[in-house]
Amino acid sequence: MTAPSTFGLIGLSSEARNLHWLLTNLVEEVPGILSVAVVSSDGLLLLSSDADRNKEAREARQARGTRQTGPRGSAADLATIVSGIGSLTVGAAKLMDFGGVKHTMIAMDEGSLFVMSISDGSLLGVHGSADCDMSVVAYHMALFVGRAGHVLTPELRSELRASLEEPRTAEDAR
């Protein structure tokens, strides 16, 4: 196992760094996970596995000859999809009067999409490969939610949003 990178995490609180670490472990340790996004209740991306935001990860990926995968390769696209599916399933649950939505799994020919509630309307979205073990992915997502849910406070959500909105340099944008 490789240690998660702390590049770009300087200046973040220990809670924010811990969430980044949990997300990195989720992606690195669970076979078949291609990309991950944590989305706030208002649909904004809070945290992602989008390596293109990180120069060090991008260079390592280029050295391996691999590319970012996911919906059009963008964590923002995954966040949009997760937010939309989350909203749709919450509406369906209200209409059917069955209580809150815990998780949603969508199996497609070429991959899978998982959406799980974290807390206060926040969602964890995972894009998985076609050959991923859906039960293993769901189990590890539940572990992430259990560990992250109690620390995802409004203050931490604001900090995570601000860290994603920081202007990128021209070199990082490549």
LINSULNOR-V500115 format. One record per residue. RES is the residue in one small letter. SS is DSSP state (h for helix, s for strand, l for the rest). PSI is psi as a letter, one per 40 degrees, with the letter a starting at -180 (* if undefined). NEAR is the number of other C-alpha atoms within 12 Angstrom. Layout:
RES|SS|PSI|NEAR + RES|SS|PSI|NEAR
This chain:
m|l|h|10 + t|l|i|10 + a|l|i|13 + p|l|i|26 + s|l|i|25 + t|l|e|21 + f|l|h|19 + g|l|e|25 + l|l|e|25 + i|l|h|13 + g|l|e|15 + l|l|i|24 + s|l|i|19 + s|h|d|17 + e|h|d|24 + a|h|d|32 + r|h|d|27 + n|h|d|25 + l|h|d|37 + h|h|d|37 + w|h|d|28 + l|h|d|32 + l|h|d|36 + t|h|d|31 + n|h|d|25 + l|h|d|39 + v|h|d|32 + e|h|d|23 + e|h|e|21 + v|l|h|31 + p|l|h|23 + g|l|e|30 + i|s|h|37 + l|s|d|41 + s|s|i|44 + v|s|i|50 + a|s|h|47 + v|s|h|52 + v|s|h|42 + s|l|i|36 + s|l|d|27 + d|l|e|21 + g|l|e|29 + l|l|h|32 + l|s|h|37 + l|s|d|42 + l|s|i|46 + s|s|i|42 + s|l|e|43 + d|l|h|38 + a|h|e|36 + d|h|e|29 + r|h|e|32 + n|l|h|27 + k|h|d|23 + e|h|d|19 + a|h|d|25 + r|h|d|25 + e|h|d|20 + a|h|d|17 + r|h|d|18 + q|h|d|15 + a|h|d|11 + r|h|e|11 + g|l|f|10 + t|l|i|15 + r|l|i|21 + q|l|h|28 + t|l|i|26 + g|l|a|32 + p|h|h|28 + r|h|e|18 + g|h|e|23 + s|l|h|26 + a|h|d|36 + a|h|d|31 + d|h|d|27 + l|h|d|40 + a|h|d|41 + t|h|d|29 + i|h|d|33 + v|h|d|42 + s|h|d|35 + g|h|d|24 + i|h|d|29 + g|h|d|38 + s|h|d|28 + l|h|d|17 + t|h|d|28 + v|h|d|27 + g|h|d|17 + a|h|d|17 + a|h|d|18 + k|h|d|14 + l|h|d|12 + m|h|e|12 + d|l|f|12 + f|l|e|13 + g|l|a|13 + g|l|i|23 + v|l|h|27 + k|l|d|25 + h|s|i|29 + t|s|h|31 + m|s|h|28 + i|s|h|24 + a|s|h|20 + m|s|i|16 + d|l|d|12 + e|l|e|17 + g|s|a|25 + s|s|i|31 + l|s|h|40 + f|s|h|44 + v|s|h|44 + m|s|h|42 + s|s|h|36 + i|l|c|33 + s|l|i|27 + d|l|f|20 + g|l|e|30 + s|l|i|38 + l|s|i|48 + l|s|h|54 + g|s|h|54 + v|s|h|50 + h|s|h|50 + g|s|i|39 + s|s|i|27 + a|l|d|19 + d|l|e|20 + c|l|i|25 + d|l|h|22 + m|h|d|29 + s|h|d|18 + v|h|d|20 + v|h|d|37 + a|h|d|34 + y|h|d|18 + h|h|d|29 + m|h|d|42 + a|h|d|26 + l|h|d|21 + f|h|d|36 + v|h|d|31 + g|h|d|20 + r|h|d|22 + a|h|d|33 + g|l|d|29 + h|l|e|18 + v|l|e|24 + l|l|g|34 + t|l|i|22 + p|h|d|19 + e|h|d|16 + l|h|d|27 + r|h|d|35 + s|h|d|22 + e|h|d|26 + l|h|d|34 + r|h|d|25 + a|h|d|19 + s|h|d|26 + l|h|d|28 + e|h|e|16 + e|l|h|14 + p|l|h|13 + r|l|i|16 + t|l|i|11 + a|h|d|9 + e|h|d|14 + d|h|d|18 + a|h|e|13 + r|l|*|13
